[in-house]
Amino acid sequence: MSLLPLSQSRRHTWLLGALSVLTVAIVVFVLLVRSRRPNGPPYSPHDALRTIAIHQGFRVEPFAAEPTINSPVAMDWDENGRIYVAEDTGYPLDTRPIGRIVLLEDTNGDGFPDRRTVFADHIVMPNGVMCWKGGVLVTAAPDVWFFKDTKRSGKADVREKVLTGFAFTNPQHMVNGPLYGPDNWIYVAHQGPVHTVVFQDPFGDRGSDIRFADGQGPQLKMAPRSVRFRPETHQLEFLSGWSQYGQAFDEWGRHFTITNDSNGRHEVIAARYLQRNPALLLPSVQQDISTADNNKVFPITRNPRFEILTDVGTLTSSCSITLPYLGGAFPHSFDRVACLAESAHNVVHCDVWSDAGVTYSARRLEEKAEFVASTDAWFRPVNMYIGPDGALYLIDYYRNTIEHPEWMAADTYHAGYLYSGQDRGRIYRIVPDTQTPLPLPKNIGLGQAPDAELVQQLSSPNIWWRRTAQRLLVERHHADAVPFLARLFEESTSPLARVHALWTLDGIGKLDPSRITRALDDPVAGVRENAIRLSEPYLAKAPELARKLMQMAGDPDPKVRFQLLCTLGFLDSPEATVAQNKLLEDGVEDPWMQVAALSASPARALPYFELAVSRLADSETKARRNFFRQVGAVIGMRANPKEMRRLLTTVAGGSRRNSDWWGGATLDGMADGVRAKGADAKAALKNDRDLFVQMFERRPGPVGHAVVHLLAVLGLPNNATAADALKRAERIAANRKADASVRADALDLLTLANSDREARLLESLLDPQEPDNVQIAAVRALTSVRGGNVGPLLLAKWNGMSAPVRAEATNTLLSGGSDRVLLLLEAVKNGDVQTWQLDPYKPRLFMDSDPAVRQLARALFEQSSAQREQVLKEYQAALNIRGDVARGRETFTRVCSKCHALDGVGVAVGPNLGTVRNHPASGLLVDIIQPSKSVEQGYETYVVELASGDIMDGIMSAQTPATITLKQEQGRETVIARQDIKTIRVSKVSMMPEGLEKQISISQMADLLTFLRAVR
């Protein structure tokens, strides 16, 4: 019964009802707000745009998105402004023909595509598209296809296979990126087949001979090199290097490539020069401009997704290099900026490239930030293009998972979300953030333009217009265009227009050598460089060109001089030799000038060696040592007995004081060449083995070291001379008073005896009292010891090894067959070897040919990365709390500063924290809560027992042959004589203590993470 009067009771009932209605309204309002608030990923295209941050002065605009496009990976504009997009819906594992090329058109003239037509379908994993001859070339391993619409229906009725034979390998490594080169060749990026294990059946095809599908033209034996071709003339050839996904040319025709962990690479020397000298052994033909600083990445992703082999915090999925920006619409400060897509970290990374002699160096565009970054873990930039408007167009594949399952944990690729996002995809437009917006590409009709108009477009500041106009002129092949091109070359104030005019004339077969001669005097170095390149087909029939080239050895530009030295290698005359010698002598400190010189006929190697001895041996530099080694390798590969004898006589006759450095480098090179050449070269030196043994004993140091390399190739002679040398080597190796490097060489010589007699000596040398290089040589020597004791011995000594010795031991175990590898993994399983100690070897273990090794390795690493302690789960909440930098600094000072320095606080005992800002907060949280899961190489804790019985521990900060230095908390350092060490072992745990949660609350952890990632 109500205690209120009836009227009051009714009013109360009414009030309750009103409050209920209001409450419901509030709840509905909150639900509506929440329903509008993004709760992804995945996000809608509109909401995804809000997650993207970009470099100051630019903005990101939407251009196209689902349902207009799905799973986009590549695109190209044709001459009429239509856009062809390759949709790879099958990635990563679906090899059915479900890929497509879609045609996007702007039908209402607003600059945005509004009509989608499936231009060509039933394609297996298409990954590249290029407009050509009214249709498109499409890369879809094992083939390159040509599709064309001859009926103007919007759908291709011509479907022709142009090239075939490429490997159907892991999708990240298939042939891709067709690009029209400035020299009128079509280039495709190609890495060659990669080793697949888990998915051998769908992706284990190694390819065959690369060839034209119609059977005409040459056939290229499969190799890890990119390809260029001309379909009309059936020309097909390898480049000197390879690229993984994407490639680029700069305005002067220099070629740039990419691999997943690099900032970009300059393909410095072309294949046609290297073909002249098959005896030239090069470790690389490309200059990688990556450094420890510029290959860091600084993502802003919330809850990022990383797979088991992802290199977190550094470039790990680089692709689609765009170098330099050539669109003409960005500020001039972007003229030398190179950008690449980095999908694993959800960023676009950019560097500023600078000339560095023949090649380039680079620095970050922003110190600790990226050009484009997203908080959205599904943001997957995979490709970039300069559009007709000068904007940079960015393709976002927009997927939950980007890594291929070959390198995933097994439970990940069985989880069922590999294709999440398959029905999505975006293309963004990046433009300057100015008051006057950059106009959209509209009303493009270059396909109908007369030749004279196309020629004028060769002067455009935008590479799309220049490249498209040149391609169309070459395709048309009209002789009527020649006068326009000639006038452009003679009268244009644009050096780029002059270069395009020359190459277009060359493409239609109307280039007059007299124009090349005039171009050799051009005031702009890039024009001269291209003119030298263009002169090569005419050198035999235009002697005035050859004479002009030989007069250019003093050109002020290093890239011109490099190109000149490459081109002069085609000439064989005294005058050409004089010019080559001058170019080499003046440029010897640049290793690429050495390569250019040695790419000439291999017969030039001995004269170059004699030139170096007479003019370059007066002072030792790294570059000069490299040249002596390179020239020695060519002579070794040539296997000409007279040349070899001349080289050996010169080295042996030199005084030890003045010739050891270059003599050792030359013999090291000869060993490389003899090893590569094989039987013929070994036979030529067989009778010199006694001489080498004598040189080892008489010339300890660089020459003796090199002699061991030669004897490793040739084998020791079976005679008294060798026997006596081995006895002396054994005594030297055991003598702790001898020079450590000479002892290491002695051990390497003992290894060649292939005897078990020294096993006890080798075991005794695995001692922390011995210098690292002696221990490393002893580990190497153990590989020749027969029996099954090597693995257990190395593991028994494991915890007493320094990091370099342990790395050599790891290589010995991994190269000793499955039994030794399994023994190592069992030691990991038992806790005798820590998982983090094998982190650098994960790819090799995961791809081992033995299923037992693969399965055990994956199980161990997956367990290590997947198990999270309850405290870590609890502290995940810190990732969703907005931290405070000032409070985080206080926490760092209180808890971390004893061993870490950052922002002027603390002591640098542990790893440098100045780089952690590029690590995601989730990764830092794991490192802090579970530090022993990921001890950084070089920062292991060592426990040392001294002969006196004292025990010390710390990080090994320095070593000499006689001492080690341990660094402890507060920066204290202790120097210990090796002779005082009784035992040494590496700790199984990090010097950074477990249990930090007792000192740091969840909110303080959020503050600490914010501080660590905010410090610049």
Secondary structure, DSSP 8 states (H G I E B T S, - for coil): --SS-HHHHHHHHHHHHHHHHHHHHHHHHHHHHHHHS---SS--HHHHHHTEEE-TTEEEEEEEETTS-SSEEEEEE-TTS-EEEEE-TTTTT--SS-EEEEEEE-SSSSSS--EEEEEEEEESS--EEEEETTEEEEEETTEEEEEE-SSSSSS--EEEEEEE------GGGSSEEEEE-TTS-EEEE-------STTHHHH------EEETTS-S-EE---SS-EEEETTTTEEEE-SS--SS--EE-TT--EEE--TT-S-EEE-S-HHHHTT-TT---S-SEEE---TTTTB-----SS----TT--TTB-SSEEEEE-S--SS-S-GGGTTEEEEEETTTTEEEEEEEEEETTEEEEEESSSSS-SEEES-TT--EEEEEE-TTS-EEEEE---S--S-GGGS-HHHHTSS-TTTTTT--EEEEEEE--SS---------GGG--HHHHHHHTT-SSHHHHHHHHHHHHHHT-TTHHHHHHHHHHH-S-HHHHHHHHHHHHHTT---HHHHHHHTT-SSHHHHHHHHHHHGGGTTT-HHHHHHHHT-TT-S-HHHHHHHHHHHTT--SHHHHHHHHHHHHHHTTSHHHHHHHHTS-GGGHHHHHHHHHHHTTTS--HHHHHHHHHHHHHHHHHT-HHHHHHHHHHHHHS-HHHHHHHHHHHHHHHHHHHHHH-HHHHHHHGGGHHHHHHHHHHSTTHHHHHHHHHHHHH---SSHHHHHHHHHHHHHHH-TTS-HHHHHHHHHHHHHT--STTHHHHHHH-STTS-HHHHHHHHHHHTTS-SS-HHHHHHHHGGGS-HHHHHHHHHHHHTS-HHHHHHHHHHHHHTSS-GGGGGGGHHHHHT-SSHHHHHHHHHHHHHHHH---HHHHHHGGGGGS---HHHHHHHIIIIITTT-EETTEE---SS-GGGGGGS-HHHHHHHHHSGGGS--TT--EEEEEETTS-EEEEEEEEE-SSEEEEE-GGG-EEEEEGGGEEEEEE-SS-SS-S-GGGT--HHHHHHHHHHHHH--
